[in-house]
Amino acid sequence: MARLARLDLTVLMTQNTQITLVIGGHGKTGRRVAEKLSAQGREVRIGSRSGEPAFDWHEPATWVPALEGVDRVYVTYYPDLAFPGAAEQVREFSKVAVANGARRLVLLSGRGEEAAEVSEENLKASGADWTIVRSSWFNQNFSESFFLEPVLAGEIALPTGDAVEAFVDADDIADVVVAALTDDKHIGKTYELSGPRLLSYSDVAAELSKATGREIKYISVTNEQYRAVLRENDLPEEFADLFTMILDGRNAHLVHGVEEALGRKPKDFSDFAREAAASGVWNV
Ligand SMILES: NC(=O)c1ccc[n+]([C@@H]2O[C@H](COP(=O)([O-])OP(=O)(O)OC[C@H]3O[C@@H](n4cnc5c(N)ncnc54)[C@H](OP(=O)(O)O)[C@@H]3O)[C@@H](O)[C@H]2O)c1
């Protein structure tokens, strides 16, 4: 009887510690990670202000309830790891996660963002098994996020000039993250992800025009003009600083994390644009 009770307890403990917390699980990469894990039959909890229980980066009291029964976490910070306060929150959250039973942490980081590297180190210091996924800018910014409205309006106005970025697909990022969450061979690795091509925003506008059959223009604005637009829309002005990463050329080369982690090539922007156009998201 005692043996049976012990057995039951073991089964219960195993069941109770197999949940993956996906922070930002309704967002561009988080939603895909959650769907892919669920498709594998894994239990997932969405960590966001609209999750149940709610998780809020700025309300530490919400962290422990969201971590109950969780053994691994996909950590995405919002709005950006390079923003003031992010590194401290990531350090505190990682400690709390480990203290509450999480053994593996996979962090979404930004490629070329020095400030984000402080968060990376803080997460590693937690003692959990870790994987860092440093990503280029997402293709899906144009179909699911802040550049969707400009695409629909036919004008993308940004302070990026002729600078190039190696846009990467959120599905590729999610595949790398799911592999890191589920396969031990990715523990202790830092993957730098890009797509297969460098594109300027004029190139992007041309790709989007071709995919939608409508003219979509790129308009070059100054950083100050862009800051004014962010202010008018009640968005953090720090978003403008992210463009310095594109402008100074630090990310103007391809990196190969998708292939290193998954053994296959990343998706090209043209394929993304064709599929997004077919989904109707850019219909006006
Ligand atoms: N977008 C890019 O091109 C790019 C490139 C490289 C790295 N990144 C990194 O990716 C991360 C996510 O950025 P994203 O723009 O792609 O956003 P996202 O993941 O598409 O969406 C944000 C998610 O975060 C949740 N959220 C917002 N505020 C929150 C809070 N205070 N506490 C908890 N959850 C919150 C939202 O859900 P609720 O509203 O329900 O809370 C939503 O699910 C950032 O750290 C960014 O640096 C982005």
The ligand as an ORCA input file, in Angstrom:
! r2SCAN-3c Opt
* xyz 0 1
  N       9.955     41.840    -33.535
  C      11.211     41.620    -33.908
  O      11.593     41.800    -35.087
  C      12.210     41.094    -32.902
  C      13.491     40.727    -33.325
  C      14.393     40.208    -32.391
  C      14.009     40.064    -31.053
  N      12.739     40.454    -30.689
  C      12.344     40.318    -29.276
  O      11.120     39.630    -29.157
  C      10.485     40.003    -27.925
  C       9.017     40.105    -28.194
  O       8.749     41.204    -29.028
  P       7.642     41.227    -30.128
  O       7.547     42.621    -30.610
  O       7.913     40.172    -31.137
  O       6.300     40.918    -29.340
  P       5.315     39.687    -29.452
  O       6.001     38.484    -28.875
  O       4.716     39.564    -30.803
  O       4.062     40.126    -28.549
  C       4.123     40.522    -27.263
  C       3.537     39.464    -26.305
  O       3.926     39.856    -25.016
  C       2.792     39.954    -24.181
  N       3.042     41.074    -23.271
  C       3.015     42.403    -23.509
  N       3.309     43.083    -22.404
  C       3.528     42.163    -21.431
  C       3.861     42.229    -20.055
  N       4.009     43.404    -19.409
  N       4.019     41.071    -19.378
  C       3.848     39.870    -19.974
  N       3.541     39.745    -21.268
  C       3.369     40.884    -21.983
  C       1.566     40.134    -25.079
  O       0.402     39.536    -24.574
  P      -0.596     40.274    -23.525
  O      -1.031     41.538    -24.176
  O      -1.687     39.287    -23.288
  O       0.186     40.521    -22.264
  C       2.014     39.362    -26.327
  O       1.675     37.989    -26.193
  C      11.175     41.293    -27.461
  O      11.997     41.035    -26.351
  C      12.041     41.678    -28.645
  O      13.248     42.277    -28.262
  C      11.837     40.940    -31.560
*
